[in-house]
Amino acid sequence: SQQGEEDPQALSIQEGENATMNCSYKTSINNLQWYRQNSGRGLVHLILIRSNEREKHSGRLRVTLDTSKKSSSLLITASRAADTASYFCATDGAGGSYIPTFGRGTSLIVHP
Amino acid sequence: DTEVTQTPKHLVMGMTNKKSLKCEQHMGHRAMYWYKQKAKKPPELMFVYSYEKLSINESVPSRFSPECPNSSLLNLHLHALQPEDSALYLCASSQDRRAQETQYFGPGTRLLVL
């Protein structure tokens, strides 16, 4: 069963703009991860945020986590055409299950 | 080396065929995963191996049979598949199954069942 729900499902922006994607989940977590997938290819890990962290940065990526609202956001600043991909959040299962569960994903298109 | 390799890249098989998907990593990871991904959907976990032992089977039909011959290799044996099993099959590995562990994914095998 899916744990995370990304929002929006699709996002279309111009190069240079910022892109924000949101992820909501249902059960408690140990960590939340964001992955990127280019069309029909494997997933690439972008960033991991632990349940005791609120914000994390990596290059042009900024991830926030609000455990009280069971939600996370991924911000890509100064987007590039090469950022066009699907983005998924993934949660593990707290309580020792450690079953990775992916959200439905956001499809991002960045127009040059 | 942070690469997970998968072979073949593409596979077409009939419903009576037997085939195998292969996955290999040389990162010393002790957890390996099989996922199934349909078009425009998220990956769905199928199996998890931890220290070469099957630790999770997400109620996958028996026509899919996983095997972990050693800590670097993971196979998925396919037999009597149905057309609805056509999908991208992704392999991943992580240091182990604990939380805080990043998964490294292979490029996938695109399977078409006729």
HADDOCK unambig.tbl for C-alpha pairs under 7 A between the chains (distance, minus, plus):
assign (segid A and resid 30 and name CA) (segid B and resid 99 and name CA) 6.28 0.50 0.50
assign (segid A and resid 31 and name CA) (segid B and resid 99 and name CA) 6.91 0.50 0.50
assign (segid A and resid 31 and name CA) (segid B and resid 100 and name CA) 6.25 0.50 0.50
assign (segid A and resid 41 and name CA) (segid B and resid 107 and name CA) 5.15 0.50 0.50
assign (segid A and resid 41 and name CA) (segid B and resid 108 and name CA) 6.40 0.50 0.50
assign (segid A and resid 42 and name CA) (segid B and resid 90 and name CA) 6.77 0.50 0.50
assign (segid A and resid 42 and name CA) (segid B and resid 105 and name CA) 5.67 0.50 0.50
assign (segid A and resid 42 and name CA) (segid B and resid 106 and name CA) 5.47 0.50 0.50
assign (segid A and resid 42 and name CA) (segid B and resid 107 and name CA) 4.08 0.50 0.50
assign (segid A and resid 42 and name CA) (segid B and resid 108 and name CA) 5.75 0.50 0.50
assign (segid A and resid 43 and name CA) (segid B and resid 105 and name CA) 5.64 0.50 0.50
assign (segid A and resid 44 and name CA) (segid B and resid 105 and name CA) 6.75 0.50 0.50
assign (segid A and resid 92 and name CA) (segid B and resid 99 and name CA) 6.86 0.50 0.50
assign (segid A and resid 98 and name CA) (segid B and resid 97 and name CA) 6.64 0.50 0.50
assign (segid A and resid 98 and name CA) (segid B and resid 98 and name CA) 6.53 0.50 0.50
assign (segid A and resid 98 and name CA) (segid B and resid 99 and name CA) 6.13 0.50 0.50
assign (segid A and resid 102 and name CA) (segid B and resid 42 and name CA) 6.00 0.50 0.50
assign (segid A and resid 102 and name CA) (segid B and resid 43 and name CA) 6.48 0.50 0.50
assign (segid A and resid 103 and name CA) (segid B and resid 42 and name CA) 6.29 0.50 0.50
assign (segid A and resid 104 and name CA) (segid B and resid 41 and name CA) 5.98 0.50 0.50
assign (segid A and resid 104 and name CA) (segid B and resid 42 and name CA) 5.07 0.50 0.50
assign (segid A and resid 105 and name CA) (segid B and resid 42 and name CA) 6.46 0.50 0.50
